[in-house]
Amino acid sequence: MDSNIPFQTIDWKSIPKTEHSGTTGTAYWQTMQFGGLRVRYVEYSENYKADHWCEKGHIVYCLKGEVINELKDGTQSTLSEGMSYIVSDDLSSHRSITKDGVHLLIIDGDFLKLKHNKSLNADA
């Protein structure tokens, strides 16, 4: 499979939206898939709360609004316009919560899979 991505522009207005219900509120995804790379423009409605704990890795950039990132241990952080977070697969259980809604650019894929350190004495 060719994993090269040729130069292209993305007009997000032309990408169809899919609707995903949360425990409360709705998420709207516009998705571009390139082999093991997924790029999404995601909008969470006001009062959105994810209906699951996510363990996938992501690079998230907040374009507009604010989102609360809640970890399963109860820790919370707030991402506002111009901020990002990044995490590899399987390194956290997290979910998104909004009060007034948010627009995010989310990038994830195979490159965020957890890499295991090889033993330094592998050849010994």
MIDOSE-1310 file (N, C-alpha, C; in nm, 2 decimals, decimal comma, always signed):
residues 124
mdsn	+0,08/-0,12/+0,00/+0,00/+0,00/+0,00/+0,09/+0,12/+0,00; +0,06/+0,22/-0,08/+0,13/+0,35/-0,09/+0,09/+0,44/+0,03; +0,18/+0,47/+0,11/+0,15/+0,55/+0,23/+0,19/+0,70/+0,21; +0,24/+0,73/+0,09/+0,27/+0,87/+0,06/+0,14/+0,95/+0,04
ipfq	+0,15/+1,08/+0,08/+0,03/+1,17/+0,07/+0,08/+1,28/-0,02; +0,02/+1,29/-0,14/+0,05/+1,40/-0,23/+0,00/+1,53/-0,18; +0,06/+1,64/-0,22/+0,02/+1,77/-0,18/-0,13/+1,79/-0,22; -0,20/+1,84/-0,12/-0,34/+1,87/-0,14/-0,39/+1,97/-0,04
tidw	-0,49/+2,04/-0,08/-0,56/+2,13/+0,02/-0,69/+2,06/+0,06; -0,73/+2,10/+0,18/-0,86/+2,04/+0,23/-0,96/+2,15/+0,25; -1,07/+2,15/+0,18/-1,17/+2,25/+0,21/-1,27/+2,18/+0,30; -1,26/+2,21/+0,43/-1,34/+2,13/+0,53/-1,49/+2,16/+0,50
ksip	-1,53/+2,26/+0,44/-1,67/+2,29/+0,41/-1,73/+2,18/+0,31; -1,64/+2,12/+0,24/-1,68/+2,02/+0,14/-1,68/+1,87/+0,19; -1,63/+1,86/+0,31/-1,61/+1,72/+0,37/-1,74/+1,69/+0,45; -1,81/+1,58/+0,42/-1,93/+1,55/+0,49/-1,91/+1,53/+0,64
kteh	-2,01/+1,57/+0,71/-2,01/+1,55/+0,86/-2,08/+1,42/+0,90; -2,02/+1,36/+1,00/-2,09/+1,24/+1,06/-2,12/+1,28/+1,20; -2,23/+1,23/+1,25/-2,28/+1,27/+1,38/-2,26/+1,16/+1,48; -2,21/+1,19/+1,60/-2,18/+1,09/+1,71/-2,23/+1,15/+1,84
sgtt	-2,33/+1,07/+1,89/-2,39/+1,12/+2,02/-2,30/+1,09/+2,14; -2,29/+1,19/+2,23/-2,22/+1,16/+2,35/-2,32/+1,12/+2,46; -2,27/+1,11/+2,58/-2,37/+1,09/+2,69/-2,46/+1,20/+2,70; -2,41/+1,32/+2,67/-2,49/+1,44/+2,65/-2,43/+1,51/+2,53
gtay	-2,51/+1,58/+2,45/-2,46/+1,66/+2,34/-2,42/+1,57/+2,22; -2,36/+1,64/+2,12/-2,33/+1,57/+1,99/-2,19/+1,61/+1,94; -2,12/+1,52/+1,88/-2,00/+1,55/+1,82/-2,02/+1,53/+1,67; -1,96/+1,63/+1,59/-1,97/+1,62/+1,44/-1,83/+1,61/+1,39
wqtm	-1,80/+1,50/+1,32/-1,67/+1,48/+1,26/-1,67/+1,50/+1,11; -1,56/+1,56/+1,06/-1,53/+1,56/+0,92/-1,39/+1,50/+0,91; -1,39/+1,39/+0,84/-1,27/+1,30/+0,85/-1,20/+1,28/+0,71; -1,07/+1,29/+0,71/-0,98/+1,25/+0,60/-0,90/+1,14/+0,65
qfgg	-0,90/+1,03/+0,57/-0,82/+0,91/+0,61/-0,71/+0,89/+0,50; -0,59/+0,87/+0,55/-0,47/+0,85/+0,46/-0,40/+0,73/+0,51; -0,43/+0,61/+0,47/-0,37/+0,49/+0,52/-0,38/+0,49/+0,67; -0,26/+0,49/+0,74/-0,26/+0,48/+0,89/-0,26/+0,62/+0,95
lrvr	-0,31/+0,72/+0,88/-0,32/+0,86/+0,94/-0,46/+0,91/+0,92; -0,52/+0,96/+1,03/-0,65/+1,02/+1,03/-0,65/+1,16/+1,07; -0,71/+1,25/+0,99/-0,71/+1,39/+1,02/-0,86/+1,43/+1,03; -0,90/+1,49/+1,14/-1,04/+1,52/+1,16/-1,06/+1,67/+1,21
yvey	-1,16/+1,73/+1,15/-1,22/+1,86/+1,21/-1,34/+1,81/+1,29; -1,33/+1,84/+1,42/-1,43/+1,79/+1,51/-1,50/+1,91/+1,58; -1,63/+1,91/+1,59/-1,70/+2,01/+1,66/-1,78/+1,94/+1,77; -1,77/+1,98/+1,89/-1,85/+1,93/+2,00/-1,95/+2,03/+2,03
seny	-2,08/+1,99/+2,05/-2,18/+2,09/+2,08/-2,17/+2,14/+2,22; -2,25/+2,23/+2,26/-2,25/+2,27/+2,40/-2,30/+2,16/+2,49; -2,25/+2,15/+2,61/-2,28/+2,05/+2,70/-2,26/+1,91/+2,65; -2,15/+1,89/+2,58/-2,11/+1,76/+2,53/-2,03/+1,69/+2,64
kadh	-2,05/+1,56/+2,65/-1,97/+1,47/+2,73/-1,96/+1,34/+2,66; -1,83/+1,30/+2,64/-1,81/+1,17/+2,56/-1,87/+1,06/+2,63; -1,92/+0,96/+2,55/-1,99/+0,84/+2,61/-1,89/+0,73/+2,64; -1,76/+0,75/+2,63/-1,66/+0,65/+2,65/-1,53/+0,71/+2,70
wcek	-1,45/+0,62/+2,75/-1,31/+0,66/+2,78/-1,23/+0,62/+2,66; -1,15/+0,71/+2,61/-1,07/+0,69/+2,49/-0,93/+0,66/+2,53; -0,87/+0,56/+2,47/-0,73/+0,52/+2,50/-0,64/+0,54/+2,38; -0,70/+0,59/+2,27/-0,62/+0,62/+2,15/-0,53/+0,74/+2,17
ghiv	-0,42/+0,74/+2,10/-0,33/+0,86/+2,10/-0,39/+0,97/+2,00; -0,36/+1,09/+2,03/-0,41/+1,20/+1,95/-0,31/+1,32/+1,96; -0,31/+1,40/+1,85/-0,26/+1,54/+1,86/-0,38/+1,62/+1,84; -0,41/+1,71/+1,94/-0,53/+1,79/+1,93/-0,50/+1,93/+1,94
yclk	-0,55/+2,01/+1,85/-0,53/+2,16/+1,84/-0,67/+2,22/+1,85; -0,69/+2,31/+1,95/-0,81/+2,38/+1,97/-0,82/+2,50/+1,88; -0,92/+2,50/+1,79/-0,93/+2,61/+1,70/-1,02/+2,72/+1,75; -1,13/+2,68/+1,83/-1,23/+2,78/+1,87/-1,30/+2,72/+1,99
gevi	-1,32/+2,79/+2,10/-1,39/+2,75/+2,21/-1,30/+2,69/+2,32; -1,36/+2,59/+2,39/-1,29/+2,54/+2,51/-1,34/+2,40/+2,53; -1,25/+2,31/+2,57/-1,28/+2,17/+2,60/-1,21/+2,13/+2,73; -1,28/+2,06/+2,82/-1,22/+2,00/+2,94/-1,18/+1,86/+2,90
nelk	-1,05/+1,82/+2,93/-1,01/+1,69/+2,91/-1,00/+1,62/+3,05; -1,08/+1,52/+3,06/-1,09/+1,45/+3,19/-1,02/+1,31/+3,18; -0,93/+1,29/+3,27/-0,86/+1,16/+3,27/-0,94/+1,07/+3,37; -0,93/+0,93/+3,35/-1,00/+0,84/+3,43/-0,97/+0,85/+3,58
dgtq	-0,85/+0,90/+3,61/-0,82/+0,92/+3,75/-0,88/+1,05/+3,81; -0,96/+1,12/+3,74/-1,02/+1,24/+3,78/-0,95/+1,37/+3,75; -0,82/+1,36/+3,71/-0,75/+1,48/+3,67/-0,82/+1,55/+3,55; -0,82/+1,68/+3,55/-0,88/+1,76/+3,44/-0,79/+1,87/+3,40
stls	-0,79/+1,89/+3,27/-0,72/+2,01/+3,21/-0,81/+2,07/+3,11; -0,79/+2,20/+3,09/-0,87/+2,27/+2,99/-0,79/+2,32/+2,88; -0,84/+2,29/+2,76/-0,78/+2,33/+2,63/-0,86/+2,44/+2,58; -0,80/+2,56/+2,55/-0,87/+2,67/+2,49/-0,80/+2,71/+2,36
egms	-0,86/+2,80/+2,29/-0,82/+2,84/+2,15/-0,67/+2,86/+2,15; -0,60/+2,79/+2,06/-0,46/+2,81/+2,04/-0,37/+2,71/+2,12; -0,44/+2,62/+2,20/-0,37/+2,52/+2,28/-0,38/+2,38/+2,22; -0,29/+2,30/+2,26/-0,28/+2,16/+2,21/-0,26/+2,06/+2,32
yivs	-0,29/+1,93/+2,29/-0,24/+1,83/+2,38/-0,20/+1,71/+2,28; -0,11/+1,63/+2,34/-0,06/+1,52/+2,26/-0,04/+1,40/+2,35; -0,07/+1,28/+2,31/-0,06/+1,16/+2,39/-0,05/+1,04/+2,29; +0,03/+0,94/+2,33/+0,04/+0,82/+2,25/-0,07/+0,72/+2,29
ddls	-0,10/+0,62/+2,20/-0,20/+0,52/+2,23/-0,17/+0,46/+2,37; -0,27/+0,42/+2,44/-0,26/+0,34/+2,56/-0,19/+0,41/+2,68; -0,17/+0,54/+2,67/-0,10/+0,60/+2,78/-0,20/+0,68/+2,87; -0,32/+0,69/+2,83/-0,42/+0,75/+2,92/-0,56/+0,71/+2,88
shrs	-0,65/+0,71/+2,97/-0,79/+0,70/+2,95/-0,85/+0,84/+2,96; -0,90/+0,90/+2,85/-0,95/+1,03/+2,86/-1,08/+1,05/+2,79; -1,15/+1,16/+2,82/-1,28/+1,19/+2,75/-1,29/+1,34/+2,75; -1,37/+1,39/+2,66/-1,39/+1,53/+2,64/-1,53/+1,58/+2,70
itkd	-1,52/+1,70/+2,75/-1,64/+1,76/+2,81/-1,64/+1,91/+2,77; -1,76/+1,96/+2,72/-1,77/+2,10/+2,69/-1,88/+2,17/+2,77; -1,87/+2,30/+2,78/-1,98/+2,37/+2,83/-2,05/+2,45/+2,72; -1,97/+2,52/+2,64/-2,02/+2,61/+2,53/-1,99/+2,56/+2,39
gvhl	-1,93/+2,44/+2,38/-1,89/+2,38/+2,25/-1,75/+2,42/+2,22; -1,69/+2,35/+2,12/-1,55/+2,36/+2,08/-1,53/+2,31/+1,94; -1,43/+2,37/+1,87/-1,39/+2,32/+1,74/-1,24/+2,28/+1,75; -1,21/+2,15/+1,71/-1,08/+2,10/+1,72/-1,03/+2,04/+1,59
liid	-0,90/+2,04/+1,58/-0,83/+1,96/+1,47/-0,76/+1,85/+1,54; -0,80/+1,73/+1,50/-0,75/+1,61/+1,57/-0,68/+1,52/+1,47; -0,55/+1,49/+1,50/-0,47/+1,40/+1,42/-0,43/+1,28/+1,50; -0,45/+1,16/+1,44/-0,41/+1,04/+1,50/-0,38/+0,93/+1,40
gdfl	-0,32/+0,83/+1,45/-0,28/+0,72/+1,35/-0,17/+0,63/+1,41; -0,12/+0,55/+1,32/-0,03/+0,45/+1,35/+0,10/+0,50/+1,42; +0,14/+0,62/+1,38/+0,26/+0,68/+1,44/+0,25/+0,71/+1,59; +0,13/+0,70/+1,65/+0,11/+0,72/+1,79/+0,11/+0,59/+1,87
klkh	+0,13/+0,48/+1,80/+0,12/+0,35/+1,87/+0,24/+0,35/+1,97; +0,21/+0,29/+2,09/+0,31/+0,29/+2,19/+0,43/+0,20/+2,15; +0,55/+0,26/+2,16/+0,67/+0,19/+2,12/+0,73/+0,14/+2,25; +0,77/+0,01/+2,25/+0,84/-0,05/+2,37/+0,99/-0,04/+2,35
nksl	+1,05/+0,00/+2,46/+1,20/+0,02/+2,46/+1,26/-0,12/+2,45; +1,36/-0,13/+2,36/+1,43/-0,26/+2,34/+1,54/-0,26/+2,45; +1,57/-0,37/+2,50/+1,67/-0,39/+2,60/+1,81/-0,34/+2,55; +1,88/-0,26/+2,63/+2,01/-0,21/+2,59/+2,11/-0,33/+2,58
nada	+2,08/-0,44/+2,64/+2,17/-0,55/+2,64/+2,12/-0,66/+2,55; +2,04/-0,63/+2,45/+1,98/-0,72/+2,36/+2,09/-0,81/+2,29; +2,21/-0,75/+2,26/+2,31/-0,83/+2,19/+2,40/-0,90/+2,28; +2,39/-0,88/+2,41/+2,48/-0,94/+2,51/+2,46/-1,09/+2,53
